[in-house]
Amino acid sequence: MENNFNDIERFFNGAMDAKETAEFETRRANDKEFARDFLLYRQANEVVRLGARQRLKKHLDELGQSEMAVTMISTYGRYYLLRKYWYAIAATVVILIGLGYFTYHSIHPGKSIPTLAQLFDSYYEVPKADLAMVRGDHAEEPLSLAWNSAIQQYSEGQYNIAAEDFRVLLANSEFTHRSVANFYLGICYLNTNLPDSAITHFSSISPTSSLNQDASWYLALSYLKTNNLKRASEVFKNIATSKKHYKKEQAEEILDLLPETD
């Protein structure tokens, strides 16, 4: 657990190089326990980022003075240091806040507002792999084979396998269709519940690429999936104010449903 925490902390602090980041993402995709720890850490960061430090401290103090604290702490007994389980408890605060939100809107149905996750589910569609890489004279070259494999696996919904193929392509300095591969790799990460990794790849797509509009749309959706209201709103506003963006109307619809940000 301690190693998990240190690795996750280094990832969020941007302290990993390209090789370590690739290994980190592979581990998230294949290690369920590690993926769970990552999710708990991210949820805790979100609580703190939104200014809930005092609420969390008060909640922990109350837990420490009640029998419920004994039950809860024993649940996380293997995290014998606070550093090892604070973010799991913080995730519980997220759940409690969510339950309060649900209860309120159950009593006041006229004021019901969709959650960010619901908005994501309503607007997210998996794009088809209809962009073929221009081949050279030798169709059996390693890059062509890796590309064909990636697209085939992507089209069949085998996103973990496709993601590995796309990573192999992007690791090769001779591969030139980087924006396309980054885009499809981002979609693979969204479909395997790794929106943070998806954000990294959508953000790396060149502004001059023909996929720039697609990348901005899916980047905004990725921020919805990570529950990052501020960044999602910023990207959707950029889309909505663009005269030629093909998702302009949908972005305006979403902005009407999002709560205001500071």
C-alpha positions, 0 to 999 in steps of 0.5 A, spaced: 500 500 500 505 504 501 508 503 494 502 504 491 501 511 495 508 513 493 507 511 486 500 515 485 503 521 489 508 521 484 504 521 478 499 526 480 505 531 482 508 530 475 514 527 477 514 521 473 518 520 466 515 518 460 517 510 461 514 510 468 508 514 466 507 508 461 508 503 466 504 506 471 498 506 466 499 499 464 499 497 472 492 501 472 489 497 467 491 491 469 491 491 477 484 492 480 487 493 487 492 499 484 486 502 480 482 502 486 487 505 490 488 510 485 480 512 484 480 513 492 486 518 492 483 522 486 476 522 490 480 525 496 484 530 492 477 532 489 475 533 496 481 537 498 481 541 491 474 544 492 475 547 499 473 541 503 479 541 508 475 543 514 469 539 513 474 533 512 477 535 519 471 536 522 468 529 520 474 525 522 474 529 529 467 526 530 469 519 527 474 519 533 469 520 538 464 515 536 463 508 536 462 508 528 470 510 528 472 504 531 468 500 526 471 504 520 478 504 522 478 497 523 475 496 516 482 500 514 486 497 519 491 494 515 493 502 513 496 503 520 498 510 519 493 515 517 497 517 511 495 510 508 488 511 509 486 518 509 484 518 502 480 512 503 476 516 509 476 522 504 472 518 499 467 516 504 466 524 505 465 524 498 459 519 498 456 522 504 456 529 500 453 525 494 447 522 499 446 528 502 445 531 495 441 525 492 436 526 499 435 533 497 433 533 490 429 527 492 425 532 497 425 537 491 424 534 485 423 540 481 430 542 482 433 536 480 440 537 476 444 531 473 450 529 476 457 530 472 457 522 471 450 522 468 452 528 463 458 524 461 453 518 460 448 522 456 453 525 451 459 520 450 459 516 444 465 511 442 467 514 435 468 509 430 475 508 427 474 510 420 481 514 419 486 509 416 493 511 416 497 512 410 501 506 408 508 505 405 509 501 399 510 495 404 504 493 407 507 488 412 512 493 415 512 493 423 508 499 424 503 498 419 502 491 422 501 494 429 497 500 426 492 494 423 492 490 430 490 497 434 485 499 429 482 492 429 482 491 436 479 498 437 473 496 432 472 490 436 471 493 443 478 490 445 480 497 448 485 494 453 489 490 447 488 496 443 491 501 448 497 497 448 498 497 441 497 504 440 502 505 446 507 501 442 506 505 436 507 512 440 513 509 443 516 508 436 520 515 434 518 513 426 511 513 427 508 519 424 501 519 425 501 521 433 495 525 433 491 519 431 494 514 435 493 519 441 486 520 440 484 513 439 488 511 445 485 516 449 478 513 447 481 506 449 482 509 456 475 512 457 472 506 455 477 502 461 475 507 466 482 511 466 479 518 464 486 521 467 490 518 462 485 520 457 486 527 458 493 526 457 493 524 450 487 528 448 491 534 451 497 532 446 494 532 440 496 538 435 492 544 434 493 543 427 490 536 427 484 534 423 482 531 430 483 537 434 475 538 434 474 531 436 480 532 441 477 538 445 470 535 445 472 528 448 477 532 453 471 536 456 467 529 457 474 526 460 473 532 465 466 530 466 468 523 468 473 525 473 468 530 476 472 536 475 467 541 474 472 547 473 476 544 467 470 541 464 466 548 464 472 551 461 473 547 455 465 546 454 465 554 454 471 554 448 467 549 444 460 553 445 464 560 443 467 557 437 463 559 431 465 552 427 466 547 432 461 541 430 459 540 437 457 547 439 450 546 440 451 540 445 456 544 449 451 549 450 446 544 452 451 541 457 453 548 460 446 550 461 446 544 466 452 545 469 452 548 476 456 555 476 463 555 478 467 560 481 
